[in-house]
């Protein structure tokens, strides 16, 4: 009798040990899913006003060109998508089919999208006309920069600078997509007033004294009408994306240590149940004989 009660108690305990790990693992999964969802960026205010200001980034590298400081950079800015509160972009009708990354992601991942958008503008479909820029900005290289008039709302924009020429040199700029607002990782907020720094590359113009070039082979193949699609990020707003807020605790959503312990407990419980089944079967055989 005692042995029977002992076996029943052992079986119940083993069954409980099997159930508890399963519940714990389900709870851990639910917690992990919830943590991943709550770790998202704050909501964007799509109707909020926004601004975009341009400045030259690295003009001091080209002091050998005395004309550069007074030269003027011309930038065309096209709006290509609206932005939703969750950070996803909705392409404008002309750019339908282009898939943009979510706002706050690494801007260097938008190179293919930049090419696709520029190609739409240069080669519109049959019966379509390429849209005019939402704004055209002209500013002095050594100046304090200038705000793009006409850019007053949120969305995704293509920044397409034109080639700049002085007597001896030509300067090419990187074209890129930029989100308004842009994520400021240091402050943990969306920036609606963004300053974008244009990085230039210098080439010695054909026929200029001195010969040779200061550009690279890739740039030598570029034409004035095509944008320079460089992988390097060249705006302050884009560089903020890679930075992590100092002192901010990063939630660990992939910690599996607790699940491993409970899995081991479940295996142990299964072994106990198997042993009880074996003993019960052996007892039945003895009874039959």
Secondary structure, DSSP 8 states (H G I E B T S, - for coil): -HHHHHHHHHHHHHHHHHHHHHHHHHHHHHHHHHHHHHTS-----TTSB-EEEEEES-GGGGTT-TTGGG-EEEEEEEEEEEE-TTS-EEE-GGGTT-----TTS-GGGGHHHHHHHHHHHHS--TT------SEEEEEETTS--EE-TT--B-EEEEEEE--EE-SSEEEEEB-EEEEESEEETTTTEEESEEEEEE-EEEEE-TT-TT-S-SS-HHHHT--TTS-B--SS--SHHHHHTT---TT---------HHHHHHHHHHHHHHHHHHHHHHHHHHHHHHHH-
